[in-house]
């Protein structure tokens, strides 16, 4: 029986970064789902099972941290990896407070992201 691929959602408003991360994630055997905003992620087909969320903080509309708070309030248990270009220590503390499993500062390496996904999924 074929092993099912785990689905990793990428929520980032930077289209080129989103595509690059999607290719990287697919290359490591995961299935990448890409969303340009928190609102697009929330509007997705609810049948789309997501195993892990790679989430930018500064998305233009609803922030990544606000999305994480909303999911948590709705009882959605989902490991979240925060990616950001923001450098404030208070932002990292807030992301950790709402439960991210990893916090990666842009320009992170592909290996760091894959390691964080594997950790989040218990792989």
C-alpha positions as CSV (number, residue, x, y, z in Angstrom):
1,X,0.0,0.0,0.0
2,X,1.3,3.4,-0.9
3,X,2.2,5.8,2.0
4,X,-0.1,8.9,2.0
5,X,1.8,12.1,1.6
6,X,1.3,14.6,4.4
7,X,0.0,18.0,3.4
8,X,1.8,21.2,4.3
9,X,0.0,24.5,3.7
10,X,2.1,27.6,3.0
11,X,0.5,30.9,3.7
12,X,2.6,33.8,2.4
13,X,1.7,36.9,0.4
14,X,5.0,36.7,-1.6
15,X,4.1,34.6,-4.6
16,X,7.7,33.7,-5.6
17,X,8.6,32.6,-2.1
18,X,5.4,30.6,-1.8
19,X,6.2,28.8,-5.1
20,X,9.8,28.2,-4.1
21,X,8.7,26.8,-0.7
22,X,6.0,24.7,-2.4
23,X,8.6,23.1,-4.8
24,X,11.0,22.4,-1.9
25,X,8.3,20.8,0.2
26,X,7.1,18.7,-2.7
27,X,10.7,17.6,-3.4
28,X,10.9,16.2,0.1
29,X,7.8,14.0,-0.4
30,X,5.2,16.3,1.1
31,X,2.2,17.7,-0.7
32,X,2.2,21.5,-0.7
33,X,-0.9,23.7,-0.7
34,X,-0.3,27.4,-1.3
35,X,-2.4,30.3,-0.1
36,X,-1.7,34.0,-0.6
37,X,-3.5,35.2,2.5
38,X,-4.9,34.1,5.8
39,X,-8.4,34.8,4.4
40,X,-7.7,32.5,1.4
41,X,-6.6,29.7,3.8
42,X,-9.8,30.1,5.8
43,X,-11.9,30.0,2.6
44,X,-10.3,26.8,1.4
45,X,-12.3,23.7,0.8
46,X,-12.9,22.2,4.3
47,X,-12.3,18.7,2.9
48,X,-8.7,19.7,2.3
49,X,-6.8,18.1,5.2
50,X,-3.8,20.0,6.4
51,X,-1.2,18.3,8.5
52,X,1.1,21.3,9.1
53,X,1.0,25.1,8.4
54,X,3.9,27.2,7.3
55,X,2.8,30.7,8.1
56,X,4.2,34.2,7.4
57,X,3.3,36.8,10.0
58,X,3.0,39.9,7.8
59,X,0.3,39.0,5.3
60,X,-1.3,42.4,4.4
61,X,-4.7,41.5,5.8
62,X,-5.2,39.2,8.8
63,X,-1.8,38.5,10.3
64,X,-0.3,35.1,10.6
65,X,-0.5,35.3,14.4
66,X,-4.1,36.4,14.2
67,X,-4.8,33.4,12.0
68,X,-3.1,31.1,14.4
69,X,-5.1,32.5,17.3
70,X,-8.3,32.1,15.3
71,X,-7.6,28.4,14.5
72,X,-6.7,27.7,18.1
73,X,-10.0,29.4,19.3
74,X,-11.9,27.2,16.8
75,X,-10.3,24.1,18.2
76,X,-8.1,23.4,15.2
77,X,-5.1,21.5,16.4
78,X,-2.4,22.1,13.7
79,X,1.3,22.4,14.1
80,X,2.4,25.9,12.9
81,X,5.8,27.0,11.7
82,X,6.2,30.8,11.6
83,X,8.4,32.3,8.9
84,X,9.0,36.0,9.0
85,X,11.3,38.9,7.9
86,X,10.4,40.8,11.1
87,X,13.2,41.0,13.6
88,X,11.5,42.1,16.8
89,X,12.0,39.8,19.8
90,X,8.5,40.6,20.9
91,X,7.1,39.1,17.7
92,X,8.9,35.8,18.3
93,X,7.7,35.8,21.9
94,X,4.1,36.4,20.7
95,X,4.4,33.6,18.0
96,X,5.7,31.2,20.7
97,X,2.9,32.3,23.1
98,X,0.2,31.3,20.6
99,X,1.9,27.9,20.1
100,X,4.2,27.8,17.0
101,X,6.4,24.7,16.9
102,X,9.2,26.6,15.1
103,X,10.1,30.2,14.3
104,X,12.3,30.8,11.2
105,X,13.8,34.1,10.3
106,X,13.9,34.8,6.5
107,X,16.4,34.0,4.9
108,X,16.3,30.6,6.4
109,X,17.7,27.5,4.7
110,X,15.6,24.9,3.0
111,X,17.1,22.3,5.4
112,X,15.9,24.3,8.4
113,X,12.4,24.4,7.0
114,X,12.3,20.7,6.2
115,X,13.7,19.9,9.7
116,X,11.0,22.0,11.3
117,X,8.3,20.3,9.2
118,X,9.6,16.9,10.2
119,X,9.7,17.9,13.8
120,X,6.2,19.3,13.6
121,X,4.9,16.1,12.1
122,X,6.8,13.8,14.4
123,X,8.7,12.4,11.4
